[in-house]
Amino acid sequence: MTPRQLPHDPTVVEAARWLADQSNPPHPIAVELNTRFGLKPRLACEAINLAGDMKLLRRAIS
């Protein structure tokens, strides 16, 4: 198993933080990330995955 490489695009990180903070995320998520942050589908997927990791880590340290 190899560690995930962190995204280098700060907009991806910003979008992931925003998404991780949403208690009721919008659907479809990728469309919202495109509208709100201008992310193309590949970068929206990165943000969605990173947001999931952020939520998991928050639960682990709580």
All heavy atoms as TSV, in Angstrom:
chain	resi	resn	atom	element	x	y	z
A	1	MET	N	N	0.850	-1.176	0.000
A	1	MET	CA	C	0.000	0.000	0.000
A	1	MET	C	C	0.893	1.236	0.000
A	1	MET	O	O	1.831	1.333	0.773
A	1	MET	CB	C	-0.879	-0.042	1.240
A	1	MET	CG	C	-1.875	1.054	1.316
A	1	MET	SD	S	-2.791	0.925	2.865
A	1	MET	CE	C	-4.423	1.089	2.263
A	2	THR	N	N	0.591	2.165	-0.862
A	2	THR	CA	C	1.380	3.395	-0.920
A	2	THR	C	C	0.548	4.555	-0.404
A	2	THR	O	O	-0.677	4.577	-0.579
A	2	THR	CB	C	1.822	3.693	-2.369
A	2	THR	OG1	O	0.674	3.840	-3.175
A	2	THR	CG2	C	2.712	2.589	-2.910
A	3	PRO	N	N	1.194	5.526	0.254
A	3	PRO	CA	C	0.436	6.671	0.749
A	3	PRO	C	C	-0.078	7.530	-0.393
A	3	PRO	O	O	0.532	7.603	-1.456
A	3	PRO	CB	C	1.459	7.440	1.588
A	3	PRO	CG	C	2.773	6.996	1.108
A	3	PRO	CD	C	2.595	5.607	0.549
A	4	ARG	N	N	-1.201	8.175	-0.138
A	4	ARG	CA	C	-1.747	9.089	-1.146
A	4	ARG	C	C	-0.875	10.324	-1.235
A	4	ARG	O	O	-0.367	10.807	-0.238
A	4	ARG	CB	C	-3.150	9.549	-0.751
A	4	ARG	CG	C	-4.190	8.547	-1.005
A	4	ARG	CD	C	-5.534	9.200	-0.856
A	4	ARG	NE	N	-6.533	8.173	-0.786
A	4	ARG	CZ	C	-7.792	8.394	-0.521
A	4	ARG	NH1	N	-8.211	9.597	-0.280
A	4	ARG	NH2	N	-8.653	7.414	-0.483
A	5	GLN	N	N	-0.731	10.807	-2.434
A	5	GLN	CA	C	0.002	12.043	-2.622
A	5	GLN	C	C	-0.973	13.199	-2.411
A	5	GLN	O	O	-2.088	13.197	-2.942
A	5	GLN	CB	C	0.581	12.098	-4.020
A	5	GLN	CG	C	1.539	13.233	-4.216
A	5	GLN	CD	C	2.224	13.155	-5.565
A	5	GLN	OE1	O	1.855	12.345	-6.401
A	5	GLN	NE2	N	3.199	13.987	-5.772
A	6	LEU	N	N	-0.571	14.172	-1.610
A	6	LEU	CA	C	-1.437	15.311	-1.354
A	6	LEU	C	C	-1.572	16.157	-2.603
A	6	LEU	O	O	-0.608	16.326	-3.351
A	6	LEU	CB	C	-0.878	16.162	-0.219
A	6	LEU	CG	C	-0.890	15.522	1.153
A	6	LEU	CD1	C	-0.208	16.446	2.155
A	6	LEU	CD2	C	-2.298	15.214	1.599
A	7	PRO	N	N	-2.761	16.687	-2.847
A	7	PRO	CA	C	-2.936	17.553	-4.008
A	7	PRO	C	C	-2.127	18.833	-3.840
A	7	PRO	O	O	-1.968	19.335	-2.739
A	7	PRO	CB	C	-4.431	17.837	-4.023
A	7	PRO	CG	C	-4.911	17.525	-2.666
A	7	PRO	CD	C	-3.974	16.528	-2.081
A	8	HIS	N	N	-1.610	19.321	-4.928
A	8	HIS	CA	C	-0.807	20.532	-4.881
A	8	HIS	C	C	-1.640	21.778	-5.141
A	8	HIS	O	O	-1.196	22.868	-4.841
A	8	HIS	CB	C	0.331	20.453	-5.906
A	8	HIS	CG	C	1.273	19.339	-5.633
A	8	HIS	ND1	N	2.193	19.383	-4.626
A	8	HIS	CD2	C	1.435	18.134	-6.216
A	8	HIS	CE1	C	2.893	18.271	-4.602
A	8	HIS	NE2	N	2.442	17.487	-5.563
A	9	ASP	N	N	-2.806	21.609	-5.674
A	9	ASP	CA	C	-3.657	22.751	-6.008
A	9	ASP	C	C	-4.351	23.255	-4.749
A	9	ASP	O	O	-5.146	22.541	-4.144
A	9	ASP	CB	C	-4.688	22.327	-7.056
A	9	ASP	CG	C	-5.483	23.487	-7.615
A	9	ASP	OD1	O	-5.667	24.491	-6.896
A	9	ASP	OD2	O	-5.926	23.376	-8.762
A	10	PRO	N	N	-4.066	24.497	-4.308
A	10	PRO	CA	C	-4.693	25.013	-3.091
A	10	PRO	C	C	-6.213	25.115	-3.189
A	10	PRO	O	O	-6.903	25.045	-2.179
A	10	PRO	CB	C	-4.052	26.391	-2.902
A	10	PRO	CG	C	-3.235	26.661	-4.088
A	10	PRO	CD	C	-3.130	25.412	-4.908
A	11	THR	N	N	-6.740	25.256	-4.394
A	11	THR	CA	C	-8.193	25.319	-4.556
A	11	THR	C	C	-8.828	23.978	-4.217
A	11	THR	O	O	-9.920	23.927	-3.644
A	11	THR	CB	C	-8.560	25.741	-5.991
A	11	THR	OG1	O	-7.878	26.952	-6.302
A	11	THR	CG2	C	-10.046	25.960	-6.141
A	12	VAL	N	N	-8.144	22.886	-4.530
A	12	VAL	CA	C	-8.634	21.544	-4.180
A	12	VAL	C	C	-8.709	21.410	-2.662
A	12	VAL	O	O	-9.692	20.919	-2.119
A	12	VAL	CB	C	-7.746	20.448	-4.802
A	12	VAL	CG1	C	-8.108	19.074	-4.258
A	12	VAL	CG2	C	-7.867	20.467	-6.314
A	13	VAL	N	N	-7.672	21.867	-1.982
A	13	VAL	CA	C	-7.641	21.784	-0.518
A	13	VAL	C	C	-8.747	22.651	0.085
A	13	VAL	O	O	-9.460	22.219	0.998
A	13	VAL	CB	C	-6.258	22.190	0.023
A	13	VAL	CG1	C	-6.249	22.203	1.541
A	13	VAL	CG2	C	-5.183	21.259	-0.516
A	14	GLU	N	N	-8.922	23.845	-0.442
A	14	GLU	CA	C	-9.987	24.736	0.040
A	14	GLU	C	C	-11.364	24.102	-0.167
A	14	GLU	O	O	-12.214	24.125	0.723
A	14	GLU	CB	C	-9.911	26.073	-0.697
A	14	GLU	CG	C	-10.969	27.068	-0.284
A	14	GLU	CD	C	-10.936	28.348	-1.104
A	14	GLU	OE1	O	-10.092	28.489	-2.010
A	14	GLU	OE2	O	-11.800	29.203	-0.842
A	15	ALA	N	N	-11.587	23.530	-1.339
A	15	ALA	CA	C	-12.867	22.885	-1.632
A	15	ALA	C	C	-13.086	21.678	-0.723
A	15	ALA	O	O	-14.199	21.454	-0.241
A	15	ALA	CB	C	-12.916	22.460	-3.098
A	16	ALA	N	N	-12.034	20.921	-0.470
A	16	ALA	CA	C	-12.148	19.755	0.411
A	16	ALA	C	C	-12.495	20.174	1.830
A	16	ALA	O	O	-13.336	19.544	2.479
A	16	ALA	CB	C	-10.845	18.959	0.391
A	17	ARG	N	N	-11.867	21.235	2.305
A	17	ARG	CA	C	-12.194	21.732	3.656
A	17	ARG	C	C	-13.650	22.164	3.726
A	17	ARG	O	O	-14.350	21.871	4.696
A	17	ARG	CB	C	-11.284	22.896	4.025
A	17	ARG	CG	C	-9.902	22.479	4.376
A	17	ARG	CD	C	-9.077	23.667	4.859
A	17	ARG	NE	N	-7.712	23.241	5.090
A	17	ARG	CZ	C	-6.648	23.914	4.698
A	17	ARG	NH1	N	-6.775	25.063	4.067
A	17	ARG	NH2	N	-5.442	23.451	4.947
A	18	TRP	N	N	-14.087	22.888	2.705
A	18	TRP	CA	C	-15.476	23.343	2.680
A	18	TRP	C	C	-16.421	22.140	2.694
A	18	TRP	O	O	-17.375	22.101	3.463
A	18	TRP	CB	C	-15.724	24.205	1.434
A	18	TRP	CG	C	-17.157	24.597	1.289
A	18	TRP	CD1	C	-17.789	25.625	1.918
A	18	TRP	CD2	C	-18.150	23.918	0.513
A	18	TRP	NE1	N	-19.118	25.641	1.564
A	18	TRP	CE2	C	-19.363	24.599	0.700
A	18	TRP	CE3	C	-18.121	22.812	-0.320
A	18	TRP	CZ2	C	-20.539	24.199	0.082
A	18	TRP	CZ3	C	-19.295	22.431	-0.939
A	18	TRP	CH2	C	-20.486	23.111	-0.736
A	19	LEU	N	N	-16.134	21.155	1.847
A	19	LEU	CA	C	-16.998	19.982	1.748
A	19	LEU	C	C	-16.992	19.182	3.040
A	19	LEU	O	O	-18.048	18.712	3.488
A	19	LEU	CB	C	-16.557	19.110	0.570
A	19	LEU	CG	C	-17.405	17.883	0.259
A	19	LEU	CD1	C	-18.864	18.274	0.004
A	19	LEU	CD2	C	-16.826	17.144	-0.934
A	20	ALA	N	N	-15.839	19.032	3.668
A	20	ALA	CA	C	-15.752	18.274	4.923
A	20	ALA	C	C	-16.556	18.946	6.036
A	20	ALA	O	O	-17.028	18.272	6.954
A	20	ALA	CB	C	-14.298	18.120	5.339
A	21	ASP	N	N	-16.743	20.245	5.947
A	21	ASP	CA	C	-17.494	20.992	6.964
A	21	ASP	C	C	-19.003	20.925	6.763
A	21	ASP	O	O	-19.759	21.332	7.651
A	21	ASP	CB	C	-17.066	22.462	6.975
A	21	ASP	CG	C	-15.678	22.658	7.540
A	21	ASP	OD1	O	-15.183	21.755	8.245
A	21	ASP	OD2	O	-15.079	23.719	7.268
A	22	GLN	N	N	-19.455	20.428	5.634
A	22	GLN	CA	C	-20.881	20.390	5.334
A	22	GLN	C	C	-21.537	19.200	6.028
A	22	GLN	O	O	-21.143	18.063	5.820
A	22	GLN	CB	C	-21.120	20.289	3.820
A	22	GLN	CG	C	-20.508	21.404	3.014
A	22	GLN	CD	C	-20.950	22.767	3.487
A	22	GLN	OE1	O	-22.137	23.064	3.556
A	22	GLN	NE2	N	-19.986	23.605	3.826
A	23	SER	N	N	-22.529	19.462	6.859
A	23	SER	CA	C	-23.252	18.360	7.508
A	23	SER	C	C	-24.226	17.698	6.537
A	23	SER	O	O	-24.541	16.520	6.677
A	23	SER	CB	C	-23.993	18.857	8.748
A	23	SER	OG	O	-24.909	19.870	8.387
A	24	ASN	N	N	-24.699	18.458	5.567
A	24	ASN	CA	C	-25.600	17.936	4.549
A	24	ASN	C	C	-25.063	18.379	3.185
A	24	ASN	O	O	-25.493	19.399	2.646
A	24	ASN	CB	C	-27.018	18.470	4.785
A	24	ASN	CG	C	-28.021	17.796	3.903
A	24	ASN	OD1	O	-27.755	16.763	3.310
A	24	ASN	ND2	N	-29.193	18.403	3.794
A	25	PRO	N	N	-24.088	17.617	2.630
A	25	PRO	CA	C	-23.444	18.060	1.384
A	25	PRO	C	C	-24.418	18.146	0.214
A	25	PRO	O	O	-25.381	17.394	0.143
A	25	PRO	CB	C	-22.386	16.994	1.117
A	25	PRO	CG	C	-22.616	15.902	2.071
A	25	PRO	CD	C	-23.594	16.352	3.094
A	26	PRO	N	N	-24.171	19.083	-0.690
A	26	PRO	CA	C	-25.044	19.249	-1.852
A	26	PRO	C	C	-24.888	18.082	-2.826
A	26	PRO	O	O	-23.867	17.409	-2.845
A	26	PRO	CB	C	-24.543	20.539	-2.486
A	26	PRO	CG	C	-23.115	20.614	-2.084
A	26	PRO	CD	C	-23.032	19.993	-0.717
A	27	HIS	N	N	-25.937	17.876	-3.615
A	27	HIS	CA	C	-25.893	16.836	-4.647
A	27	HIS	C	C	-26.343	17.447	-5.959
A	27	HIS	O	O	-27.323	18.182	-5.969
A	27	HIS	CB	C	-26.795	15.659	-4.276
A	27	HIS	CG	C	-26.293	14.892	-3.118
A	27	HIS	ND1	N	-25.247	14.026	-3.188
A	27	HIS	CD2	C	-26.674	14.896	-1.829
A	27	HIS	CE1	C	-25.021	13.499	-2.006
A	27	HIS	NE2	N	-25.870	14.024	-1.161
A	28	PRO	N	N	-25.686	17.200	-7.031
A	28	PRO	CA	C	-24.431	16.467	-7.174
A	28	PRO	C	C	-23.243	17.304	-6.685
A	28	PRO	O	O	-23.148	18.503	-6.972
A	28	PRO	CB	C	-24.321	16.164	-8.661
A	28	PRO	CG	C	-25.171	17.194	-9.322
A	28	PRO	CD	C	-26.235	17.598	-8.326
A	29	ILE	N	N	-22.355	16.660	-5.965
A	29	ILE	CA	C	-21.235	17.347	-5.330
A	29	ILE	C	C	-20.296	17.955	-6.373
A	29	ILE	O	O	-19.864	19.096	-6.229
A	29	ILE	CB	C	-20.471	16.396	-4.391
A	29	ILE	CG1	C	-21.375	15.952	-3.244
A	29	ILE	CG2	C	-19.213	17.056	-3.847
A	29	ILE	CD1	C	-20.792	14.857	-2.380
A	30	ALA	N	N	-19.956	17.196	-7.401
A	30	ALA	CA	C	-18.997	17.681	-8.400
A	30	ALA	C	C	-19.494	18.952	-9.081
A	30	ALA	O	O	-18.711	19.863	-9.354
A	30	ALA	CB	C	-18.703	16.599	-9.428
A	31	VAL	N	N	-20.779	19.033	-9.345
A	31	VAL	CA	C	-21.345	20.231	-9.978
A	31	VAL	C	C	-21.214	21.426	-9.031
A	31	VAL	O	O	-20.841	22.526	-9.443
A	31	VAL	CB	C	-22.813	20.000	-10.387
A	31	VAL	CG1	C	-23.456	21.287	-10.862
A	31	VAL	CG2	C	-22.900	18.923	-11.455
A	32	GLU	N	N	-21.490	21.210	-7.755
A	32	GLU	CA	C	-21.371	22.285	-6.765
A	32	GLU	C	C	-19.912	22.755	-6.643
A	32	GLU	O	O	-19.650	23.955	-6.556
A	32	GLU	CB	C	-21.886	21.819	-5.401
A	32	GLU	CG	C	-21.825	22.882	-4.328
A	32	GLU	CD	C	-22.732	24.076	-4.580
A	32	GLU	OE1	O	-23.746	23.932	-5.285
A	32	GLU	OE2	O	-22.429	25.157	-4.043
A	33	LEU	N	N	-18.977	21.816	-6.644
A	33	LEU	CA	C	-17.564	22.190	-6.559
A	33	LEU	C	C	-17.119	22.947	-7.806
A	33	LEU	O	O	-16.284	23.850	-7.716
A	33	LEU	CB	C	-16.695	20.951	-6.326
A	33	LEU	CG	C	-16.884	20.258	-4.974
A	33	LEU	CD1	C	-15.993	19.025	-4.883
A	33	LEU	CD2	C	-16.632	21.198	-3.818
A	34	ASN	N	N	-17.689	22.609	-8.942
A	34	ASN	CA	C	-17.378	23.350	-10.163
A	34	ASN	C	C	-17.935	24.762	-10.079
A	34	ASN	O	O	-17.254	25.728	-10.407
A	34	ASN	CB	C	-17.929	22.629	-11.395
A	34	ASN	CG	C	-17.692	23.421	-12.658
A	34	ASN	OD1	O	-18.533	24.215	-13.052
A	34	ASN	ND2	N	-16.536	23.225	-13.263
A	35	THR	N	N	-19.171	24.890	-9.624
A	35	THR	CA	C	-19.816	26.198	-9.524
A	35	THR	C	C	-19.130	27.081	-8.489
A	35	THR	O	O	-18.837	28.247	-8.740
A	35	THR	CB	C	-21.302	26.025	-9.147
A	35	THR	OG1	O	-21.927	25.215	-10.133
A	35	THR	CG2	C	-22.007	27.361	-9.040
A	36	ARG	N	N	-18.868	26.514	-7.325
A	36	ARG	CA	C	-18.349	27.283	-6.195
A	36	ARG	C	C	-16.845	27.566	-6.311
A	36	ARG	O	O	-16.392	28.648	-5.945
A	36	ARG	CB	C	-18.643	26.521	-4.904
A	36	ARG	CG	C	-18.407	27.296	-3.643
A	36	ARG	CD	C	-18.842	26.480	-2.434
A	36	ARG	NE	N	-20.274	26.367	-2.329
A	36	ARG	CZ	C	-21.043	27.187	-1.615
A	36	ARG	NH1	N	-20.511	28.167	-0.941
A	36	ARG	NH2	N	-22.339	27.005	-1.573
A	37	PHE	N	N	-16.082	26.581	-6.796
A	37	PHE	CA	C	-14.619	26.690	-6.798
A	37	PHE	C	C	-13.992	26.621	-8.189
A	37	PHE	O	O	-12.785	26.754	-8.323
A	37	PHE	CB	C	-14.002	25.584	-5.926
A	37	PHE	CG	C	-14.412	25.671	-4.487
A	37	PHE	CD1	C	-15.440	24.886	-4.006
A	37	PHE	CD2	C	-13.785	26.549	-3.617
A	37	PHE	CE1	C	-15.832	24.955	-2.682
A	37	PHE	CE2	C	-14.169	26.633	-2.291
A	37	PHE	CZ	C	-15.195	25.840	-1.815
A	38	GLY	N	N	-14.798	26.359	-9.224
A	38	GLY	CA	C	-14.282	26.282	-10.579
A	38	GLY	C	C	-13.488	25.015	-10.864
A	38	GLY	O	O	-12.656	25.006	-11.768
A	39	LEU	N	N	-13.732	23.951	-10.097
A	39	LEU	CA	C	-12.980	22.708	-10.273
A	39	LEU	C	C	-13.531	21.882	-11.423
A	39	LEU	O	O	-14.735	21.684	-11.536
A	39	LEU	CB	C	-13.012	21.871	-8.989
A	39	LEU	CG	C	-12.341	22.470	-7.763
A	39	LEU	CD1	C	-12.459	21.506	-6.591
A	39	LEU	CD2	C	-10.891	22.810	-8.031
A	40	LYS	N	N	-12.635	21.407	-12.259
A	40	LYS	CA	C	-12.999	20.458	-13.315
A	40	LYS	C	C	-13.243	19.101	-12.669
A	40	LYS	O	O	-12.866	18.875	-11.512
A	40	LYS	CB	C	-11.874	20.366	-14.353
A	40	LYS	CG	C	-11.578	21.686	-15.030
A	40	LYS	CD	C	-12.774	22.159	-15.826
A	40	LYS	CE	C	-12.474	23.477	-16.518
A	40	LYS	NZ	N	-13.657	24.156	-16.965
A	41	PRO	N	N	-13.870	18.162	-13.367
A	41	PRO	CA	C	-14.245	16.884	-12.758
A	41	PRO	C	C	-13.109	16.141	-12.054
A	41	PRO	O	O	-13.295	15.639	-10.947
A	41	PRO	CB	C	-14.788	16.074	-13.933
A	41	PRO	CG	C	-15.352	17.106	-14.848
A	41	PRO	CD	C	-14.412	18.274	-14.734
A	42	ARG	N	N	-11.923	16.081	-12.657
A	42	ARG	CA	C	-10.818	15.350	-12.028
A	42	ARG	C	C	-10.426	15.989	-10.699
A	42	ARG	O	O	-10.218	15.310	-9.695
A	42	ARG	CB	C	-9.606	15.285	-12.957
A	42	ARG	CG	C	-8.449	14.465	-12.391
A	42	ARG	CD	C	-7.220	14.492	-13.277
A	42	ARG	NE	N	-6.656	15.815	-13.466
A	42	ARG	CZ	C	-5.868	16.432	-12.575
A	42	ARG	NH1	N	-5.570	15.858	-11.454
A	42	ARG	NH2	N	-5.386	17.627	-12.833
A	43	LEU	N	N	-10.354	17.317	-10.673
A	43	LEU	CA	C	-9.989	18.009	-9.442
A	43	LEU	C	C	-11.122	17.956	-8.421
A	43	LEU	O	O	-10.869	17.898	-7.213
A	43	LEU	CB	C	-9.598	19.457	-9.742
A	43	LEU	CG	C	-8.316	19.635	-10.542
A	43	LEU	CD1	C	-8.066	21.112	-10.833
A	43	LEU	CD2	C	-7.132	19.012	-9.830
A	44	ALA	N	N	-12.356	17.953	-8.885
A	44	ALA	CA	C	-13.489	17.796	-7.968
A	44	ALA	C	C	-13.422	16.433	-7.286
A	44	ALA	O	O	-13.668	16.323	-6.082
A	44	ALA	CB	C	-14.804	17.968	-8.714
A	45	CYS	N	N	-13.055	15.408	-8.029
A	45	CYS	CA	C	-12.908	14.066	-7.444
A	45	CYS	C	C	-11.799	14.044	-6.400
A	45	CYS	O	O	-11.943	13.420	-5.345
A	45	CYS	CB	C	-12.626	13.025	-8.523
A	45	CYS	SG	S	-14.057	12.678	-9.550
A	46	GLU	N	N	-10.703	14.733	-6.683
A	46	GLU	CA	C	-9.624	14.826	-5.699
A	46	GLU	C	C	-10.126	15.500	-4.421
A	46	GLU	O	O	-9.824	15.060	-3.316
A	46	GLU	CB	C	-8.441	15.619	-6.260
A	46	GLU	CG	C	-7.558	14.858	-7.197
A	46	GLU	CD	C	-6.334	15.658	-7.615
A	46	GLU	OE1	O	-5.826	16.478	-6.812
A	46	GLU	OE2	O	-5.894	15.464	-8.759
A	47	ALA	N	N	-10.881	16.577	-4.581
A	47	ALA	CA	C	-11.412	17.299	-3.428
A	47	ALA	C	C	-12.381	16.427	-2.637
A	47	ALA	O	O	-12.366	16.442	-1.402
A	47	ALA	CB	C	-12.094	18.591	-3.876
A	48	ILE	N	N	-13.213	15.671	-3.321
A	48	ILE	CA	C	-14.173	14.786	-2.650
A	48	ILE	C	C	-13.435	13.717	-1.845
A	48	ILE	O	O	-13.765	13.452	-0.687
A	48	ILE	CB	C	-15.132	14.154	-3.675
A	48	ILE	CG1	C	-16.049	15.226	-4.268
A	48	ILE	CG2	C	-15.940	13.023	-3.054
A	48	ILE	CD1	C	-16.782	14.806	-5.530
A	49	ASN	N	N	-12.403	13.119	-2.450
A	49	ASN	CA	C	-11.613	12.104	-1.744
A	49	ASN	C	C	-10.885	12.704	-0.546
A	49	ASN	O	O	-10.838	12.105	0.532
A	49	ASN	CB	C	-10.619	11.438	-2.686
A	49	ASN	CG	C	-11.281	10.505	-3.654
A	49	ASN	OD1	O	-12.306	9.909	-3.352
A	49	ASN	ND2	N	-10.705	10.368	-4.826
A	50	LEU	N	N	-10.311	13.880	-0.728
A	50	LEU	CA	C	-9.601	14.539	0.361
A	50	LEU	C	C	-10.563	14.915	1.485
A	50	LEU	O	O	-10.233	14.767	2.669
A	50	LEU	CB	C	-8.865	15.771	-0.171
A	50	LEU	CG	C	-7.982	16.515	0.817
A	50	LEU	CD1	C	-6.924	15.602	1.427
A	50	LEU	CD2	C	-7.322	17.704	0.130
A	51	ALA	N	N	-11.749	15.366	1.149
A	51	ALA	CA	C	-12.750	15.695	2.166
A	51	ALA	C	C	-13.115	14.452	2.974
A	51	ALA	O	O	-13.280	14.532	4.197
A	51	ALA	CB	C	-13.998	16.295	1.515
A	52	GLY	N	N	-13.234	13.325	2.313
A	52	GLY	CA	C	-13.511	12.076	3.027
A	52	GLY	C	C	-12.397	11.729	3.990
A	52	GLY	O	O	-12.649	11.306	5.130
A	53	ASP	N	N	-11.150	11.916	3.560
A	53	ASP	CA	C	-10.006	11.680	4.447
A	53	ASP	C	C	-10.033	12.630	5.633
A	53	ASP	O	O	-9.749	12.235	6.769
A	53	ASP	CB	C	-8.687	11.849	3.684
A	53	ASP	CG	C	-8.450	10.766	2.658
A	53	ASP	OD1	O	-9.168	9.730	2.687
A	53	ASP	OD2	O	-7.542	10.945	1.810
A	54	MET	N	N	-10.369	13.882	5.384
A	54	MET	CA	C	-10.436	14.868	6.460
A	54	MET	C	C	-11.490	14.485	7.493
A	54	MET	O	O	-11.244	14.566	8.698
A	54	MET	CB	C	-10.747	16.256	5.896
A	54	MET	CG	C	-9.627	16.883	5.142
A	54	MET	SD	S	-10.173	18.462	4.429
A	54	MET	CE	C	-8.654	19.038	3.695
A	55	LYS	N	N	-12.652	14.052	7.022
A	55	LYS	CA	C	-13.715	13.650	7.953
A	55	LYS	C	C	-13.286	12.438	8.770
A	55	LYS	O	O	-13.538	12.369	9.975
A	55	LYS	CB	C	-14.998	13.326	7.182
A	55	LYS	CG	C	-15.752	14.533	6.733
A	55	LYS	CD	C	-17.059	14.106	6.083
A	55	LYS	CE	C	-18.011	15.271	6.064
A	55	LYS	NZ	N	-19.330	14.895	5.596
A	56	LEU	N	N	-12.630	11.484	8.124
A	56	LEU	CA	C	-12.155	10.289	8.815
A	56	LEU	C	C	-11.139	10.652	9.892
A	56	LEU	O	O	-11.222	10.174	11.028
A	56	LEU	CB	C	-11.542	9.324	7.815
A	56	LEU	CG	C	-11.026	8.007	8.375
A	56	LEU	CD1	C	-12.194	7.150	8.827
A	56	LEU	CD2	C	-10.198	7.287	7.343
A	57	LEU	N	N	-10.205	11.534	9.564
A	57	LEU	CA	C	-9.202	11.949	10.536
A	57	LEU	C	C	-9.830	12.712	11.692
A	57	LEU	O	O	-9.416	12.570	12.845
A	57	LEU	CB	C	-8.120	12.791	9.853
A	57	LEU	CG	C	-7.182	12.019	8.946
A	57	LEU	CD1	C	-6.295	12.974	8.160
A	57	LEU	CD2	C	-6.340	11.049	9.748
A	58	ARG	N	N	-10.823	13.534	11.410
A	58	ARG	CA	C	-11.503	14.270	12.474
A	58	ARG	C	C	-12.167	13.305	13.462
A	58	ARG	O	O	-12.115	13.524	14.675
A	58	ARG	CB	C	-12.564	15.209	11.896
A	58	ARG	CG	C	-11.987	16.413	11.201
A	58	ARG	CD	C	-13.092	17.232	10.582
A	58	ARG	NE	N	-12.544	18.356	9.831
A	58	ARG	CZ	C	-13.279	19.147	9.078
A	58	ARG	NH1	N	-14.580	18.957	8.964
A	58	ARG	NH2	N	-12.703	20.135	8.419
A	59	ARG	N	N	-12.784	12.254	12.928
A	59	ARG	CA	C	-13.422	11.266	13.816
A	59	ARG	C	C	-12.382	10.506	14.615
A	59	ARG	O	O	-12.601	10.178	15.779
A	59	ARG	CB	C	-14.273	10.299	13.015
A	59	ARG	CG	C	-15.606	10.882	12.605
A	59	ARG	CD	C	-16.433	9.823	11.926
A	59	ARG	NE	N	-15.795	9.551	10.641
A	59	ARG	CZ	C	-16.431	9.357	9.498
A	59	ARG	NH1	N	-17.729	9.354	9.486
A	59	ARG	NH2	N	-15.780	9.149	8.391
A	60	ALA	N	N	-11.246	10.218	13.994
A	60	ALA	CA	C	-10.204	9.438	14.665
A	60	ALA	C	C	-9.570	10.189	15.829
A	60	ALA	O	O	-9.197	9.569	16.830
A	60	ALA	CB	C	-9.120	9.037	13.657
A	61	ILE	N	N	-9.463	11.510	15.711
A	61	ILE	CA	C	-8.816	12.268	16.776
A	61	ILE	C	C	-9.812	12.849	17.767
A	61	ILE	O	O	-9.411	13.473	18.736
A	61	ILE	CB	C	-7.901	13.376	16.212
A	61	ILE	CG1	C	-8.685	14.383	15.400
A	61	ILE	CG2	C	-6.778	12.778	15.420
A	61	ILE	CD1	C	-7.875	15.588	14.939
A	62	SER	N	N	-11.086	12.653	17.544
A	62	SER	CA	C	-12.109	13.179	18.465
A	62	SER	C	C	-12.326	12.257	19.634
A	62	SER	O	O	-12.166	11.113	19.629
A	62	SER	CB	C	-13.431	13.370	17.740
A	62	SER	OG	O	-13.292	14.347	16.760
